[in-house]
Amino acid sequence: MLEDYYKPFEDFEKDIIKKSFKRIFKQDIEDKQLIWHKDRKDRTVKVIYGTGWKLQYDNQIPTDLEVGQNYYIKKEQFHRLHKGNGELKLEIKEYD
C-alpha cells in the first residue's frame, strides 16, 4: 500500500476541526518520487508557495500551480505532481 513506503513530503499543522493540514515537498525531491496516485477523500489544495510546479490529472496535460489558487481533486482520481523550482507548500482540506 502507498502508506507503507517513504512519502516524499512532510505534513504538519493538522487541524482536526477544519479537516485540513499543510504539506511541504522539499526541493531535493526526485521526479521519480512524484508518482501517480489516488486519494481516499475529495480534496481542495491551495498553493501557499512554490514556483514551476505542476498538477496533472489522469488523461490531461499538466497544469501550472499558481500561488493562492485552489485545485480540486476528486476522491479516487488519479493525479500527480511535476517538480518545480524550490519547495512547494500546500494547504489541503479534505471532505467526507
N, C-alpha and C positions, 0 to 999 in steps of 0.2 A: 504494500500500500504506500501511497505517497507520503504519509506521515512517518513512515519507518526509515527514511533516509534524510541526509543533510538537506536543510532548506536554505536557499540562497538569500535569505532575508532575515531581518530581526523585527519582531513585533514588540510594541510597548504601548504605554498609556492606554490600557484597556479600560473601557467604560461599559460596565455590565448593563446599566440602565439604558444608555443610548444605543447599546449593541454596536459599539464602534471601537476601533483601535487604529494605531498608527503603525506603519511598516516602512522600513528602510531597506533598499537594495544598495549595497556598497559599490564603489567604483571599481573595485578589483574583482568583481564577479566575472565569471567566464560566460560567453554566449551559450555554451553547451549546457549551462545550469538553468537556463531560462526555457523550460520545456513546455510543451502543450499540456494543458491540464483542465480539469473541471472543478468548480466549487460546489459545495453542498447546499449553499443558500444563495438567493439573489443578493447582489451587492451593488452599492454605489461607491465608486472610487474617485476621490478628489485628489488632484495633484497639488501637493504643497510646494515642492521644488523638484527640479530635475530638468536637464536640457538634452534634447535629442533622443529621448526615449520614445518608444512606440508601443501601442497596443494592437494586437492582431486577433481578430475573431476568426473562427473556422470559415474557410472558403471566402475570405475577404483580404484585401491588401492592408498592410499595417497603417495605422492612423497615428499621427504625431500627438503625443500627450502634451497638453498645454497647462501651465500653472494656473490654478484657480478653477479649472474646468472639472466637471463631474462626468464620469463614464459609468454606464450601467452594464452590468454583467449578469446575465440570467443564470439561474441555477442549472447545472449540468451542461452549460455552453462551453465548448472547447475554446480556449484562448491562450495567448502567451504574450510576454513582453519581448521587446528587442532593445538591447542595451544602447544607452546614450552616453553622454559625457558626464562624468562625476556621479554623485549619488542621486538616487530617486527616493523621495519621501512621499508617502501616500497616507490619506486618511480613509479608512474603509468602514462603511456602515453595512451591516447585514440585516436582512429581512427574513422573517419566518414564512 
